[in-house]
Amino acid sequence: MRTIIKGSGRFLPPRKISNHDLSRWMETSDQWIRQRTGIEERYWVTQEGRTGSSDLGLEASRLALEKAGWTPGDLDLIIFATLSPDYFFPGSGCLLQAKLGLNSIPALDIRQQCTGFLYGLATADAYIRSGLATRILLVGAEVHSTGLDVSTRGRDVAVIFGDGAAAVCLEGESTTEQVGVLAVSLHADGSMAESLMTEAPASCCNPRIDEQMLRQGRHYPRMDGRNIFKLAVRRLPEVAGEVLAKAGLEARDVDLFIPHQANLRINQAFEKAMGLDSQKVFNNIQKYGNTTAASIPLALDEALEEGLIGPGAIVMFLGLGSGLTWGAVLYRFQP
Ligand code: ACO
């Protein structure tokens, strides 16, 4: 049984935020953000609120379902990857399920941040290969903007993140061809958890959040950016080599690398370390910022739309993020 992508879709909220907009709220500049990250603009939900990750996920899911020629009733599992769930609990997967008009298929959330799509794809593949599911909707969706410190205190993190969602429809197909998910390599190092985290609300605190925590900004994400940067530059080529070895392939066999969009400089360093032509590495962080769990499927959907992925193409998805978690998935499109 092979896990095949039958359709994809993406959705961005309507509020476009430029680097110049950010420089009105905090001490930063277009030049600093472009030079350090490559980001030019990102999309945030409207200030009135009431748009959660499941709402963005719903729009992306509708488009993916349409491309696959499916209706929600065709699904037998929803996997929802996010670090910004609508609620502390229940998970956004359940909320999306109801918004799709469904009320009994299983729905699960993946809380792996930037590698959420990779962990989600590996999970979907395992469900399909084991016969537990046949038609799966995998969604990556984030609303970061409502949880960012847009003052100068939070500028190192706030300038990076964008809201957005993307979804893929995955189907199990019985074939002897080498297509679909070819190989997976996933990793985590929990000893680095505190280098990129949002601490509160926290179940280890009673109450889970209080005025002092709010004053200290412990409900905002914090990141040891420099250290994460260095680790990403080391781990991404390493895991790419690992997944290629599992599939018995070489880097030159891959038609397109679709890395997580955390920082353009990280992806350029990956390209250099692997000795790749820049056209082989897809980047769209310039337009969307880091959309975490949405970033890889968002890039995939755009690459497909731009005609960059032809029949039979081999694609590598890879990334590193909070957890720390990192990984890579090799996928071959049907000839
Ligand atoms: N505007 C202007 N100046 C800033 C800003 C800003 N937005 N943010 C930080 N600075 C300042 C700092 O205060 C510092 O000033 P100082 O030298 O006077 O102390 C200076 O700029 C340099 O700061 P650094 O943090 O060292 O800058 P760096 O070059 O490392 O870039 C960045 C920061 C962009 C965050 C980078 O480290 C990075 O991209 N790291 C990796 C992020 C990542 O991959 N995260 C994982 C995915 S996200 C997830 O999983 C949720």
Boltz pocket constraint, residues with backbone or C-beta under 6 A from the ligand:
constraints:
  - pocket:
      binder: B
      contacts: [[A, 27], [A, 28], [A, 29], [A, 32], [A, 33], [A, 36], [A, 37], [A, 113], [A, 114], [A, 155], [A, 156], [A, 157], [A, 159], [A, 196], [A, 224], [A, 225], [A, 226], [A, 227], [A, 228], [A, 229], [A, 232], [A, 262], [A, 263], [A, 266], [A, 290], [A, 292], [A, 320], [A, 321], [A, 322]]
      max_distance: 6.0
